[in-house]
Amino acid sequence: AQRVTQPEKLLSVFKGAPVELKCNYSYSGSPELFWYVQYSRQRLQLLLRHISRESIKGFTADLNKGETSFHLKKPFAQEEDSAMYYCALKEGAQKLVFGQGTRLTINP
Amino acid sequence: GAVVSQHPSRVICKSGTSVKIECRSLDFQATTMFWYRQFPKQSLMLMATSNEGSKATYEQGVEKDKFLINHASLTLSTLTVTSAHPEDSSFYICSASRTSGVNTGELFFGEGSRLTVL
């Protein structure tokens, strides 16, 4: 069964437009969710985690337990946001399960 | 910071040979490391959890005799692809989390190793 679902493989928006990357999860316990990002030719790195309730590079993500979602949002997209974004669910002590990823392209 | 390094970054080998990929945590200790496999334009699939000083835990469908994992120290895990075949060609990525200090749950990823089996 799919535990982390990112329904959009590709997402393209114009610079300055709002961005929302969707993520839904399936987990019986109390979920711990993350967003990881991979810029071109770089390694995967953490963008943000739900427990810290932080905003990184203008991105925020709110855990909605009722809708089992953890969508990533940014009000005004920038060209440097173009990257591959992965939603991830922590299972057990340390194991991470990743969604399929969404390739975000910001058009000038 | 917390840096994870993989070596080699690229390797090409002949079918039937074995290839070893190293994953090192450079500035922190990692009791647990993870090995992922990534196919082109697809997500990362967890292959196994590497535990220092004990046997690795493999995910369902991953052949433990095919993908040998050794985690002999707190800073090094190795993945050996034995008797490699063209279908083993892939991008292999390792990750680790801090053992000591503040463990935020963040995983630190290596740069990946691209294996091509001819």
Contacts between the chains, C-beta under 8 A, distances in Angstrom:
chain1	res1	chain2	res2	distance
A	32	B	105	6.3
A	34	B	105	7.5
A	34	B	106	7.6
A	43	B	93	8.0
A	43	B	109	4.9
A	43	B	110	6.6
A	43	B	111	4.8
A	43	B	112	6.8
A	44	B	44	7.6
A	44	B	93	7.1
A	44	B	95	7.8
A	44	B	109	4.3
A	45	B	109	6.9
A	46	B	106	4.9
A	46	B	107	7.4
A	49	B	104	7.2
A	49	B	105	6.7
A	49	B	106	7.1
A	51	B	105	7.9
A	52	B	104	8.0
A	86	B	43	6.8
A	86	B	44	7.2
A	90	B	105	5.9
A	93	B	32	7.9
A	94	B	32	5.5
A	94	B	34	7.7
A	94	B	49	7.9
A	94	B	97	5.3
A	94	B	105	7.1
A	94	B	107	7.5
A	95	B	34	7.0
A	95	B	46	6.8
A	95	B	49	6.2
A	96	B	34	7.3
A	96	B	46	7.5
A	96	B	95	7.7
A	96	B	107	5.8
A	97	B	46	6.8
A	98	B	43	5.1
A	98	B	44	4.8
A	98	B	46	7.9
A	99	B	43	6.4
A	100	B	42	7.0
A	100	B	43	4.5
A	101	B	42	7.7
A	101	B	43	5.1
